[in-house]
Amino acid sequence: MARELRGILSAICTPFRSGDGAVDEPALRDLVEGTIKAGVHGLVPCGGTGEFAALSMEERKRVAEITTEQARGRVPLAPHVGATSTAWAVELAKHAESIGADAVMAVSPYFEPISLDEVYGYFKDISDAVHIPIIVYNIPIATGMNLRPDFLARLAREIKNVRYVKDSSGDFTQVCELLYRYGNAVTVFNGWDPITFSGLALGSKGSVWGAPNVMPKQCADLFNLIEAGRLSEAGSLWNVMWPVSQFLNTEGYVASVKAGANLIGYRVGNPRLPIRPLSPQKTNELRTLLIRAGALNEVTSRHA
């Protein structure tokens, strides 16, 4: 039986080798291992931070396999399977289930304008193909369509396996509506980094975000403190975490996350083109923020 999802789910990077640009399997295993040991509560390979749109179908499957192998059942896994094609999403969802995933996450189709009925059908087809829970990934900035709370609740009520939503609308009012009006229908995860503390404090079951690639222990500690009711301590921690989250959100998410992960010691390489690496100047800014957040040792950083 699939495990319940809760806490901080890391949308992990996909490391690439510097020479041929292929997926760096040893580096991915190191990232998975370090993330789990830091206390993060679950993993989402091949999400937006994992550059799924720049991966081939076989690469997406292999990344999910490596992540599952390295995790060894220690934390739940929910590979992202969303695609512009229902057939591709279904194939990836079936593969995720076959390798032991606890759930799958799927963004709604993007680029081509589609109707809500078509979005409904897309998630229904994915659900009909598997027996594990689905996280509906709502990210209007990428899809061009905001899935409103009432529609998300309808998906959860009418489609068997839809149980979670990752809301990356950045609209805090929408997160509140999901939590307080529709919380009995769907389990809510916030996906917009700068409002993570507020979402967790108001009762979100967790967050799916890329920040655990650059400050994994701090992300896990934030959730654990809030869950324990230690809001004052959590607030103090968030004071030093928020500047990092805001930086990631405003300076190019994938490039910033990869720069930060490299800074703290992982070998994730650069993003795939057309996304370019973070500039040296911005990387130094991020270095300073990570030191202040306690994610990077200042002495070690001088020699990096």
ChimeraX commands (.cxc) that place a marker at each C-alpha (Angstrom):
marker #1 position 0.00,0.00,0.00 radius 0.5
marker #1 position 1.29,3.46,-0.91 radius 0.5
marker #1 position 2.50,5.52,2.00 radius 0.5
marker #1 position 0.86,8.80,2.97 radius 0.5
marker #1 position 2.72,11.85,1.73 radius 0.5
marker #1 position 3.58,14.55,4.22 radius 0.5
marker #1 position 6.35,16.99,5.06 radius 0.5
marker #1 position 9.02,18.32,2.75 radius 0.5
marker #1 position 9.16,16.61,-0.63 radius 0.5
marker #1 position 12.28,17.62,-2.55 radius 0.5
marker #1 position 11.89,18.28,-6.26 radius 0.5
marker #1 position 15.39,16.99,-6.82 radius 0.5
marker #1 position 17.77,18.23,-9.49 radius 0.5
marker #1 position 18.83,16.05,-12.39 radius 0.5
marker #1 position 22.64,16.15,-12.44 radius 0.5
marker #1 position 24.35,16.29,-15.84 radius 0.5
marker #1 position 27.93,15.41,-16.71 radius 0.5
marker #1 position 30.13,18.30,-17.83 radius 0.5
marker #1 position 31.48,16.55,-20.93 radius 0.5
marker #1 position 28.65,14.95,-22.89 radius 0.5
marker #1 position 25.76,16.41,-20.89 radius 0.5
marker #1 position 24.34,12.97,-20.07 radius 0.5
marker #1 position 22.57,12.23,-16.81 radius 0.5
marker #1 position 25.23,11.80,-14.11 radius 0.5
marker #1 position 24.06,8.67,-12.30 radius 0.5
marker #1 position 26.64,8.67,-9.45 radius 0.5
marker #1 position 25.96,12.35,-8.76 radius 0.5
marker #1 position 22.21,11.69,-8.66 radius 0.5
marker #1 position 22.73,8.88,-6.17 radius 0.5
marker #1 position 24.83,11.21,-4.00 radius 0.5
marker #1 position 22.11,13.86,-4.12 radius 0.5
marker #1 position 19.40,11.37,-3.17 radius 0.5
marker #1 position 21.52,9.98,-0.33 radius 0.5
marker #1 position 22.42,13.40,1.06 radius 0.5
marker #1 position 18.85,14.63,0.85 radius 0.5
marker #1 position 17.49,11.65,2.76 radius 0.5
marker #1 position 20.22,11.81,5.42 radius 0.5
marker #1 position 19.42,15.49,5.95 radius 0.5
marker #1 position 15.91,14.49,7.03 radius 0.5
marker #1 position 13.81,15.46,4.00 radius 0.5
marker #1 position 10.54,13.52,4.04 radius 0.5
marker #1 position 10.14,12.49,0.39 radius 0.5
marker #1 position 11.46,12.87,-3.16 radius 0.5
marker #1 position 9.96,14.02,-6.45 radius 0.5
marker #1 position 12.30,13.20,-9.36 radius 0.5
marker #1 position 11.78,14.70,-12.83 radius 0.5
marker #1 position 9.81,17.71,-11.66 radius 0.5
marker #1 position 10.35,21.23,-12.93 radius 0.5
marker #1 position 13.52,21.55,-10.87 radius 0.5
marker #1 position 14.57,18.21,-12.34 radius 0.5
marker #1 position 14.31,19.72,-15.84 radius 0.5
marker #1 position 11.81,17.12,-17.03 radius 0.5
marker #1 position 11.02,19.12,-20.17 radius 0.5
marker #1 position 14.66,18.75,-21.26 radius 0.5
marker #1 position 14.77,14.99,-20.63 radius 0.5
marker #1 position 13.89,12.21,-23.06 radius 0.5
marker #1 position 11.30,9.61,-22.12 radius 0.5
marker #1 position 14.05,7.08,-21.40 radius 0.5
marker #1 position 15.99,9.58,-19.31 radius 0.5
marker #1 position 12.90,10.32,-17.22 radius 0.5
marker #1 position 12.40,6.62,-16.59 radius 0.5
marker #1 position 16.05,6.09,-15.72 radius 0.5
marker #1 position 16.15,9.05,-13.32 radius 0.5
marker #1 position 13.07,7.64,-11.54 radius 0.5
marker #1 position 14.71,4.21,-11.38 radius 0.5
marker #1 position 17.99,5.52,-9.95 radius 0.5
marker #1 position 16.15,7.60,-7.37 radius 0.5
marker #1 position 14.05,4.60,-6.31 radius 0.5
marker #1 position 17.07,2.31,-6.12 radius 0.5
marker #1 position 19.07,4.76,-4.02 radius 0.5
marker #1 position 16.19,5.66,-1.72 radius 0.5
marker #1 position 15.69,1.97,-0.84 radius 0.5
marker #1 position 12.24,2.61,0.58 radius 0.5
marker #1 position 13.45,5.02,3.25 radius 0.5
marker #1 position 11.18,7.86,2.12 radius 0.5
marker #1 position 8.16,8.01,-0.21 radius 0.5
marker #1 position 8.74,8.77,-3.89 radius 0.5
marker #1 position 6.41,10.54,-6.30 radius 0.5
marker #1 position 8.00,10.86,-9.76 radius 0.5
marker #1 position 6.62,13.63,-11.93 radius 0.5
marker #1 position 4.96,12.15,-15.04 radius 0.5
marker #1 position 3.21,15.19,-16.54 radius 0.5
marker #1 position 3.50,15.71,-20.30 radius 0.5
marker #1 position 1.89,17.44,-23.25 radius 0.5
marker #1 position 0.62,14.04,-24.36 radius 0.5
marker #1 position -1.75,11.87,-22.33 radius 0.5
marker #1 position -0.10,8.76,-23.79 radius 0.5
marker #1 position 3.33,9.87,-22.54 radius 0.5
marker #1 position 1.97,10.73,-19.09 radius 0.5
marker #1 position 0.23,7.36,-18.85 radius 0.5
marker #1 position 3.37,5.49,-19.93 radius 0.5
marker #1 position 5.47,7.32,-17.33 radius 0.5
marker #1 position 2.84,6.76,-14.62 radius 0.5
marker #1 position 2.72,3.03,-15.33 radius 0.5
marker #1 position 6.49,2.89,-15.22 radius 0.5
marker #1 position 6.59,4.76,-11.89 radius 0.5
marker #1 position 4.10,2.33,-10.39 radius 0.5
marker #1 position 6.06,-0.65,-11.73 radius 0.5
marker #1 position 9.25,0.44,-9.93 radius 0.5
marker #1 position 7.48,0.95,-6.61 radius 0.5
marker #1 position 6.61,4.65,-6.51 radius 0.5
marker #1 position 4.25,5.69,-3.73 radius 0.5
marker #1 position 2.50,8.25,-5.93 radius 0.5
marker #1 position 2.95,10.25,-9.12 radius 0.5
marker #1 position 2.79,13.97,-9.70 radius 0.5
marker #1 position 1.44,15.36,-12.96 radius 0.5
marker #1 position 1.32,18.89,-14.27 radius 0.5
marker #1 position -1.61,19.62,-16.56 radius 0.5
marker #1 position -0.78,19.76,-20.29 radius 0.5
marker #1 position 0.91,22.97,-21.36 radius 0.5
marker #1 position 1.62,25.05,-24.50 radius 0.5
marker #1 position -1.60,24.17,-26.33 radius 0.5
marker #1 position -4.65,25.92,-24.84 radius 0.5
marker #1 position -7.03,23.26,-23.54 radius 0.5
marker #1 position -10.39,23.23,-21.77 radius 0.5
marker #1 position -11.12,22.15,-18.22 radius 0.5
marker #1 position -12.96,19.13,-19.63 radius 0.5
marker #1 position -9.76,18.14,-21.41 radius 0.5
marker #1 position -7.73,18.62,-18.23 radius 0.5
marker #1 position -10.27,16.47,-16.39 radius 0.5
marker #1 position -9.96,13.76,-19.02 radius 0.5
marker #1 position -6.17,13.85,-18.84 radius 0.5
marker #1 position -6.13,13.19,-15.09 radius 0.5
marker #1 position -8.90,10.61,-15.41 radius 0.5
marker #1 position -6.87,8.69,-17.99 radius 0.5
marker #1 position -3.77,8.74,-15.78 radius 0.5
marker #1 position -5.83,7.55,-12.81 radius 0.5
marker #1 position -7.41,4.73,-14.82 radius 0.5
marker #1 position -3.94,3.47,-15.78 radius 0.5
marker #1 position -2.50,3.10,-12.25 radius 0.5
marker #1 position -3.45,2.21,-8.70 radius 0.5
marker #1 position -1.36,4.75,-6.79 radius 0.5
marker #1 position -2.24,8.32,-5.71 radius 0.5
marker #1 position -1.85,11.31,-8.01 radius 0.5
marker #1 position -0.61,14.78,-7.05 radius 0.5
marker #1 position -2.16,17.38,-9.36 radius 0.5
marker #1 position 0.50,20.00,-10.06 radius 0.5
marker #1 position -1.02,23.44,-10.55 radius 0.5
marker #1 position 1.55,25.94,-11.86 radius 0.5
marker #1 position -0.21,28.63,-13.94 radius 0.5
marker #1 position 3.01,30.47,-14.77 radius 0.5
marker #1 position 4.12,27.41,-16.77 radius 0.5
marker #1 position 0.83,26.05,-18.11 radius 0.5
marker #1 position -1.05,29.27,-18.79 radius 0.5
marker #1 position -4.05,27.90,-16.88 radius 0.5
marker #1 position -4.85,28.26,-13.20 radius 0.5
marker #1 position -6.77,25.28,-11.83 radius 0.5
marker #1 position -9.09,26.88,-9.33 radius 0.5
marker #1 position -9.75,25.31,-5.91 radius 0.5
marker #1 position -13.28,24.20,-6.78 radius 0.5
marker #1 position -12.01,22.38,-9.88 radius 0.5
marker #1 position -9.15,20.75,-7.97 radius 0.5
marker #1 position -11.64,19.56,-5.33 radius 0.5
marker #1 position -13.85,18.18,-8.10 radius 0.5
marker #1 position -10.93,16.19,-9.50 radius 0.5
marker #1 position -10.27,14.72,-6.06 radius 0.5
marker #1 position -13.91,13.86,-5.43 radius 0.5
marker #1 position -14.64,12.32,-8.81 radius 0.5
marker #1 position -11.36,10.72,-9.91 radius 0.5
marker #1 position -10.34,7.75,-7.82 radius 0.5
marker #1 position -6.61,8.28,-7.42 radius 0.5
marker #1 position -6.45,12.08,-7.23 radius 0.5
marker #1 position -5.61,12.71,-3.59 radius 0.5
marker #1 position -3.13,15.58,-3.48 radius 0.5
marker #1 position -2.52,18.96,-5.05 radius 0.5
marker #1 position 0.71,20.88,-5.32 radius 0.5
marker #1 position -0.39,24.48,-5.69 radius 0.5
marker #1 position 2.27,26.69,-7.23 radius 0.5
marker #1 position -0.04,29.56,-8.08 radius 0.5
marker #1 position 1.73,31.81,-5.59 radius 0.5
marker #1 position -1.75,33.02,-4.58 radius 0.5
marker #1 position -1.94,32.74,-0.81 radius 0.5
marker #1 position -5.70,33.33,-0.86 radius 0.5
marker #1 position -6.02,30.31,-3.13 radius 0.5
marker #1 position -3.94,28.18,-0.78 radius 0.5
marker #1 position -6.21,29.24,2.10 radius 0.5
marker #1 position -9.32,28.36,0.09 radius 0.5
marker #1 position -7.90,24.93,-0.69 radius 0.5
marker #1 position -7.08,24.34,2.97 radius 0.5
marker #1 position -10.23,25.68,4.60 radius 0.5
marker #1 position -12.96,25.10,2.02 radius 0.5
marker #1 position -11.74,21.96,0.30 radius 0.5
marker #1 position -9.33,20.40,2.78 radius 0.5
marker #1 position -11.76,17.54,3.33 radius 0.5
marker #1 position -11.57,16.64,-0.37 radius 0.5
marker #1 position -7.90,17.02,-1.23 radius 0.5
marker #1 position -4.58,17.12,0.66 radius 0.5
marker #1 position -2.76,20.38,-0.01 radius 0.5
marker #1 position 0.96,20.89,-0.61 radius 0.5
marker #1 position 2.27,24.37,-1.24 radius 0.5
marker #1 position 4.67,24.71,-4.15 radius 0.5
marker #1 position 5.50,28.42,-4.16 radius 0.5
marker #1 position 8.71,28.82,-2.19 radius 0.5
marker #1 position 8.39,32.28,-0.59 radius 0.5
marker #1 position 5.08,31.41,1.15 radius 0.5
marker #1 position 6.21,28.03,2.50 radius 0.5
marker #1 position 6.23,29.03,6.16 radius 0.5
marker #1 position 2.76,30.58,5.96 radius 0.5
marker #1 position 1.31,27.58,4.15 radius 0.5
marker #1 position 2.72,25.11,6.66 radius 0.5
marker #1 position 1.66,27.21,9.63 radius 0.5
marker #1 position -1.91,27.31,8.33 radius 0.5
marker #1 position -2.11,23.54,8.01 radius 0.5
marker #1 position -0.67,22.50,4.67 radius 0.5
marker #1 position 0.49,18.88,4.90 radius 0.5
marker #1 position 3.83,19.85,3.42 radius 0.5
marker #1 position 5.64,21.49,0.54 radius 0.5
marker #1 position 7.04,20.25,-2.75 radius 0.5
marker #1 position 9.88,22.54,-3.67 radius 0.5
marker #1 position 13.40,22.77,-5.02 radius 0.5
marker #1 position 14.98,24.45,-1.99 radius 0.5
marker #1 position 15.91,21.14,-0.31 radius 0.5
marker #1 position 18.58,20.77,-2.99 radius 0.5
marker #1 position 20.39,23.75,-1.48 radius 0.5
marker #1 position 19.37,23.70,2.22 radius 0.5
marker #1 position 17.93,20.24,2.94 radius 0.5
marker #1 position 18.35,20.16,6.71 radius 0.5
marker #1 position 16.85,23.61,7.14 radius 0.5
marker #1 position 13.82,22.66,5.03 radius 0.5
marker #1 position 13.23,19.49,7.04 radius 0.5
marker #1 position 13.75,21.33,10.33 radius 0.5
marker #1 position 11.23,24.01,9.32 radius 0.5
marker #1 position 8.48,21.46,8.82 radius 0.5
marker #1 position 9.37,19.51,11.95 radius 0.5
marker #1 position 9.33,22.63,14.13 radius 0.5
marker #1 position 5.95,23.74,12.77 radius 0.5
marker #1 position 4.48,20.26,13.16 radius 0.5
marker #1 position 5.69,20.25,16.78 radius 0.5
marker #1 position 3.96,23.60,17.40 radius 0.5
marker #1 position 7.24,25.46,17.89 radius 0.5
marker #1 position 6.23,28.36,15.68 radius 0.5
marker #1 position 8.56,30.94,17.23 radius 0.5
marker #1 position 11.62,28.79,16.50 radius 0.5
marker #1 position 10.29,28.00,13.05 radius 0.5
marker #1 position 9.78,31.70,12.41 radius 0.5
marker #1 position 13.37,32.49,13.37 radius 0.5
marker #1 position 14.60,29.77,11.02 radius 0.5
marker #1 position 12.39,31.05,8.21 radius 0.5
marker #1 position 13.85,34.54,8.65 radius 0.5
marker #1 position 17.18,33.26,7.31 radius 0.5
marker #1 position 15.65,30.80,4.84 radius 0.5
marker #1 position 13.29,33.25,3.14 radius 0.5
marker #1 position 16.01,35.29,1.39 radius 0.5
marker #1 position 17.28,32.07,-0.21 radius 0.5
marker #1 position 13.77,31.10,-1.30 radius 0.5
marker #1 position 13.13,34.54,-2.73 radius 0.5
marker #1 position 16.46,34.43,-4.59 radius 0.5
marker #1 position 15.59,31.08,-6.17 radius 0.5
marker #1 position 12.22,32.40,-7.25 radius 0.5
marker #1 position 13.50,35.60,-8.82 radius 0.5
marker #1 position 16.93,34.79,-10.29 radius 0.5
marker #1 position 16.01,31.84,-12.51 radius 0.5
marker #1 position 14.85,28.84,-10.54 radius 0.5
marker #1 position 16.66,25.92,-12.15 radius 0.5
marker #1 position 19.93,27.80,-12.61 radius 0.5
marker #1 position 19.81,29.08,-9.02 radius 0.5
marker #1 position 18.99,25.71,-7.49 radius 0.5
marker #1 position 21.76,24.02,-9.42 radius 0.5
marker #1 position 24.25,26.72,-8.43 radius 0.5
marker #1 position 23.24,26.35,-4.79 radius 0.5
marker #1 position 23.44,22.55,-4.86 radius 0.5
marker #1 position 26.92,22.76,-6.36 radius 0.5
marker #1 position 27.93,25.26,-3.68 radius 0.5
marker #1 position 26.93,22.99,-0.81 radius 0.5
marker #1 position 28.88,20.08,-2.26 radius 0.5
marker #1 position 26.71,18.18,-4.70 radius 0.5
marker #1 position 27.87,17.63,-8.29 radius 0.5
marker #1 position 24.73,18.52,-10.21 radius 0.5
marker #1 position 26.45,20.39,-13.03 radius 0.5
marker #1 position 24.80,23.06,-15.16 radius 0.5
marker #1 position 21.27,23.22,-16.53 radius 0.5
marker #1 position 20.59,21.99,-20.03 radius 0.5
marker #1 position 20.40,24.67,-22.67 radius 0.5
marker #1 position 18.67,26.96,-23.34 radius 0.5
marker #1 position 18.82,27.58,-19.56 radius 0.5
marker #1 position 22.23,29.02,-18.74 radius 0.5
marker #1 position 24.21,28.72,-15.51 radius 0.5
marker #1 position 23.89,31.38,-12.87 radius 0.5
marker #1 position 26.42,34.17,-13.34 radius 0.5
marker #1 position 29.48,34.31,-11.05 radius 0.5
marker #1 position 28.17,37.51,-9.46 radius 0.5
marker #1 position 24.78,35.98,-8.67 radius 0.5
marker #1 position 26.43,32.79,-7.49 radius 0.5
marker #1 position 28.41,34.79,-4.95 radius 0.5
marker #1 position 25.19,36.48,-3.80 radius 0.5
marker #1 position 23.62,33.06,-3.31 radius 0.5
marker #1 position 26.72,31.84,-1.48 radius 0.5
marker #1 position 26.32,34.66,1.05 radius 0.5
marker #1 position 22.63,33.86,1.57 radius 0.5
marker #1 position 23.34,30.16,2.08 radius 0.5
marker #1 position 26.00,30.97,4.67 radius 0.5
marker #1 position 23.54,33.17,6.55 radius 0.5
marker #1 position 20.94,30.39,6.38 radius 0.5
marker #1 position 23.39,27.91,7.90 radius 0.5
marker #1 position 23.37,25.71,4.80 radius 0.5
marker #1 position 26.98,26.46,3.85 radius 0.5
marker #1 position 30.04,26.72,6.07 radius 0.5
marker #1 position 31.83,30.01,5.55 radius 0.5
marker #1 position 35.32,28.52,5.95 radius 0.5
marker #1 position 34.58,25.65,3.58 radius 0.5
marker #1 position 33.01,28.06,1.14 radius 0.5
marker #1 position 36.20,30.10,0.85 radius 0.5
marker #1 position 37.97,27.08,-0.58 radius 0.5
marker #1 position 35.18,25.97,-2.91 radius 0.5
marker link #1:1,2 radius 0.2
marker link #1:2,3 radius 0.2
marker link #1:3,4 radius 0.2
marker link #1:4,5 radius 0.2
marker link #1:5,6 radius 0.2
marker link #1:6,7 radius 0.2
marker link #1:7,8 radius 0.2
marker link #1:8,9 radius 0.2
marker link #1:9,10 radius 0.2
marker link #1:10,11 radius 0.2
marker link #1:11,12 radius 0.2
marker link #1:12,13 radius 0.2
marker link #1:13,14 radius 0.2
marker link #1:14,15 radius 0.2
marker link #1:15,16 radius 0.2
marker link #1:16,17 radius 0.2
marker link #1:17,18 radius 0.2
marker link #1:18,19 radius 0.2
marker link #1:19,20 radius 0.2
marker link #1:20,21 radius 0.2
marker link #1:21,22 radius 0.2
marker link #1:22,23 radius 0.2
marker link #1:23,24 radius 0.2
marker link #1:24,25 radius 0.2
marker link #1:25,26 radius 0.2
marker link #1:26,27 radius 0.2
marker link #1:27,28 radius 0.2
marker link #1:28,29 radius 0.2
marker link #1:29,30 radius 0.2
marker link #1:30,31 radius 0.2
marker link #1:31,32 radius 0.2
marker link #1:32,33 radius 0.2
marker link #1:33,34 radius 0.2
marker link #1:34,35 radius 0.2
marker link #1:35,36 radius 0.2
marker link #1:36,37 radius 0.2
marker link #1:37,38 radius 0.2
marker link #1:38,39 radius 0.2
marker link #1:39,40 radius 0.2
marker link #1:40,41 radius 0.2
marker link #1:41,42 radius 0.2
marker link #1:42,43 radius 0.2
marker link #1:43,44 radius 0.2
marker link #1:44,45 radius 0.2
marker link #1:45,46 radius 0.2
marker link #1:46,47 radius 0.2
marker link #1:47,48 radius 0.2
marker link #1:48,49 radius 0.2
marker link #1:49,50 radius 0.2
marker link #1:50,51 radius 0.2
marker link #1:51,52 radius 0.2
marker link #1:52,53 radius 0.2
marker link #1:53,54 radius 0.2
marker link #1:54,55 radius 0.2
marker link #1:55,56 radius 0.2
marker link #1:56,57 radius 0.2
marker link #1:57,58 radius 0.2
marker link #1:58,59 radius 0.2
marker link #1:59,60 radius 0.2
marker link #1:60,61 radius 0.2
marker link #1:61,62 radius 0.2
marker link #1:62,63 radius 0.2
marker link #1:63,64 radius 0.2
marker link #1:64,65 radius 0.2
marker link #1:65,66 radius 0.2
marker link #1:66,67 radius 0.2
marker link #1:67,68 radius 0.2
marker link #1:68,69 radius 0.2
marker link #1:69,70 radius 0.2
marker link #1:70,71 radius 0.2
marker link #1:71,72 radius 0.2
marker link #1:72,73 radius 0.2
marker link #1:73,74 radius 0.2
marker link #1:74,75 radius 0.2
marker link #1:75,76 radius 0.2
marker link #1:76,77 radius 0.2
marker link #1:77,78 radius 0.2
marker link #1:78,79 radius 0.2
marker link #1:79,80 radius 0.2
marker link #1:80,81 radius 0.2
marker link #1:81,82 radius 0.2
marker link #1:82,83 radius 0.2
marker link #1:83,84 radius 0.2
marker link #1:84,85 radius 0.2
marker link #1:85,86 radius 0.2
marker link #1:86,87 radius 0.2
marker link #1:87,88 radius 0.2
marker link #1:88,89 radius 0.2
marker link #1:89,90 radius 0.2
marker link #1:90,91 radius 0.2
marker link #1:91,92 radius 0.2
marker link #1:92,93 radius 0.2
marker link #1:93,94 radius 0.2
marker link #1:94,95 radius 0.2
marker link #1:95,96 radius 0.2
marker link #1:96,97 radius 0.2
marker link #1:97,98 radius 0.2
marker link #1:98,99 radius 0.2
marker link #1:99,100 radius 0.2
marker link #1:100,101 radius 0.2
marker link #1:101,102 radius 0.2
marker link #1:102,103 radius 0.2
marker link #1:103,104 radius 0.2
marker link #1:104,105 radius 0.2
marker link #1:105,106 radius 0.2
marker link #1:106,107 radius 0.2
marker link #1:107,108 radius 0.2
marker link #1:108,109 radius 0.2
marker link #1:109,110 radius 0.2
marker link #1:110,111 radius 0.2
marker link #1:111,112 radius 0.2
marker link #1:112,113 radius 0.2
marker link #1:113,114 radius 0.2
marker link #1:114,115 radius 0.2
marker link #1:115,116 radius 0.2
marker link #1:116,117 radius 0.2
marker link #1:117,118 radius 0.2
marker link #1:118,119 radius 0.2
marker link #1:119,120 radius 0.2
marker link #1:120,121 radius 0.2
marker link #1:121,122 radius 0.2
marker link #1:122,123 radius 0.2
marker link #1:123,124 radius 0.2
marker link #1:124,125 radius 0.2
marker link #1:125,126 radius 0.2
marker link #1:126,127 radius 0.2
marker link #1:127,128 radius 0.2
marker link #1:128,129 radius 0.2
marker link #1:129,130 radius 0.2
marker link #1:130,131 radius 0.2
marker link #1:131,132 radius 0.2
marker link #1:132,133 radius 0.2
marker link #1:133,134 radius 0.2
marker link #1:134,135 radius 0.2
marker link #1:135,136 radius 0.2
marker link #1:136,137 radius 0.2
marker link #1:137,138 radius 0.2
marker link #1:138,139 radius 0.2
marker link #1:139,140 radius 0.2
marker link #1:140,141 radius 0.2
marker link #1:141,142 radius 0.2
marker link #1:142,143 radius 0.2
marker link #1:143,144 radius 0.2
marker link #1:144,145 radius 0.2
marker link #1:145,146 radius 0.2
marker link #1:146,147 radius 0.2
marker link #1:147,148 radius 0.2
marker link #1:148,149 radius 0.2
marker link #1:149,150 radius 0.2
marker link #1:150,151 radius 0.2
marker link #1:151,152 radius 0.2
marker link #1:152,153 radius 0.2
marker link #1:153,154 radius 0.2
marker link #1:154,155 radius 0.2
marker link #1:155,156 radius 0.2
marker link #1:156,157 radius 0.2
marker link #1:157,158 radius 0.2
marker link #1:158,159 radius 0.2
marker link #1:159,160 radius 0.2
marker link #1:160,161 radius 0.2
marker link #1:161,162 radius 0.2
marker link #1:162,163 radius 0.2
marker link #1:163,164 radius 0.2
marker link #1:164,165 radius 0.2
marker link #1:165,166 radius 0.2
marker link #1:166,167 radius 0.2
marker link #1:167,168 radius 0.2
marker link #1:168,169 radius 0.2
marker link #1:169,170 radius 0.2
marker link #1:170,171 radius 0.2
marker link #1:171,172 radius 0.2
marker link #1:172,173 radius 0.2
marker link #1:173,174 radius 0.2
marker link #1:174,175 radius 0.2
marker link #1:175,176 radius 0.2
marker link #1:176,177 radius 0.2
marker link #1:177,178 radius 0.2
marker link #1:178,179 radius 0.2
marker link #1:179,180 radius 0.2
marker link #1:180,181 radius 0.2
marker link #1:181,182 radius 0.2
marker link #1:182,183 radius 0.2
marker link #1:183,184 radius 0.2
marker link #1:184,185 radius 0.2
marker link #1:185,186 radius 0.2
marker link #1:186,187 radius 0.2
marker link #1:187,188 radius 0.2
marker link #1:188,189 radius 0.2
marker link #1:189,190 radius 0.2
marker link #1:190,191 radius 0.2
marker link #1:191,192 radius 0.2
marker link #1:192,193 radius 0.2
marker link #1:193,194 radius 0.2
marker link #1:194,195 radius 0.2
marker link #1:195,196 radius 0.2
marker link #1:196,197 radius 0.2
marker link #1:197,198 radius 0.2
marker link #1:198,199 radius 0.2
marker link #1:199,200 radius 0.2
marker link #1:200,201 radius 0.2
marker link #1:201,202 radius 0.2
marker link #1:202,203 radius 0.2
marker link #1:203,204 radius 0.2
marker link #1:204,205 radius 0.2
marker link #1:205,206 radius 0.2
marker link #1:206,207 radius 0.2
marker link #1:207,208 radius 0.2
marker link #1:208,209 radius 0.2
marker link #1:209,210 radius 0.2
marker link #1:210,211 radius 0.2
marker link #1:211,212 radius 0.2
marker link #1:212,213 radius 0.2
marker link #1:213,214 radius 0.2
marker link #1:214,215 radius 0.2
marker link #1:215,216 radius 0.2
marker link #1:216,217 radius 0.2
marker link #1:217,218 radius 0.2
marker link #1:218,219 radius 0.2
marker link #1:219,220 radius 0.2
marker link #1:220,221 radius 0.2
marker link #1:221,222 radius 0.2
marker link #1:222,223 radius 0.2
marker link #1:223,224 radius 0.2
marker link #1:224,225 radius 0.2
marker link #1:225,226 radius 0.2
marker link #1:226,227 radius 0.2
marker link #1:227,228 radius 0.2
marker link #1:228,229 radius 0.2
marker link #1:229,230 radius 0.2
marker link #1:230,231 radius 0.2
marker link #1:231,232 radius 0.2
marker link #1:232,233 radius 0.2
marker link #1:233,234 radius 0.2
marker link #1:234,235 radius 0.2
marker link #1:235,236 radius 0.2
marker link #1:236,237 radius 0.2
marker link #1:237,238 radius 0.2
marker link #1:238,239 radius 0.2
marker link #1:239,240 radius 0.2
marker link #1:240,241 radius 0.2
marker link #1:241,242 radius 0.2
marker link #1:242,243 radius 0.2
marker link #1:243,244 radius 0.2
marker link #1:244,245 radius 0.2
marker link #1:245,246 radius 0.2
marker link #1:246,247 radius 0.2
marker link #1:247,248 radius 0.2
marker link #1:248,249 radius 0.2
marker link #1:249,250 radius 0.2
marker link #1:250,251 radius 0.2
marker link #1:251,252 radius 0.2
marker link #1:252,253 radius 0.2
marker link #1:253,254 radius 0.2
marker link #1:254,255 radius 0.2
marker link #1:255,256 radius 0.2
marker link #1:256,257 radius 0.2
marker link #1:257,258 radius 0.2
marker link #1:258,259 radius 0.2
marker link #1:259,260 radius 0.2
marker link #1:260,261 radius 0.2
marker link #1:261,262 radius 0.2
marker link #1:262,263 radius 0.2
marker link #1:263,264 radius 0.2
marker link #1:264,265 radius 0.2
marker link #1:265,266 radius 0.2
marker link #1:266,267 radius 0.2
marker link #1:267,268 radius 0.2
marker link #1:268,269 radius 0.2
marker link #1:269,270 radius 0.2
marker link #1:270,271 radius 0.2
marker link #1:271,272 radius 0.2
marker link #1:272,273 radius 0.2
marker link #1:273,274 radius 0.2
marker link #1:274,275 radius 0.2
marker link #1:275,276 radius 0.2
marker link #1:276,277 radius 0.2
marker link #1:277,278 radius 0.2
marker link #1:278,279 radius 0.2
marker link #1:279,280 radius 0.2
marker link #1:280,281 radius 0.2
marker link #1:281,282 radius 0.2
marker link #1:282,283 radius 0.2
marker link #1:283,284 radius 0.2
marker link #1:284,285 radius 0.2
marker link #1:285,286 radius 0.2
marker link #1:286,287 radius 0.2
marker link #1:287,288 radius 0.2
marker link #1:288,289 radius 0.2
marker link #1:289,290 radius 0.2
marker link #1:290,291 radius 0.2
marker link #1:291,292 radius 0.2
marker link #1:292,293 radius 0.2
marker link #1:293,294 radius 0.2
marker link #1:294,295 radius 0.2
marker link #1:295,296 radius 0.2
marker link #1:296,297 radius 0.2
marker link #1:297,298 radius 0.2
marker link #1:298,299 radius 0.2
marker link #1:299,300 radius 0.2
marker link #1:300,301 radius 0.2
marker link #1:301,302 radius 0.2
marker link #1:302,303 radius 0.2
marker link #1:303,304 radius 0.2
view
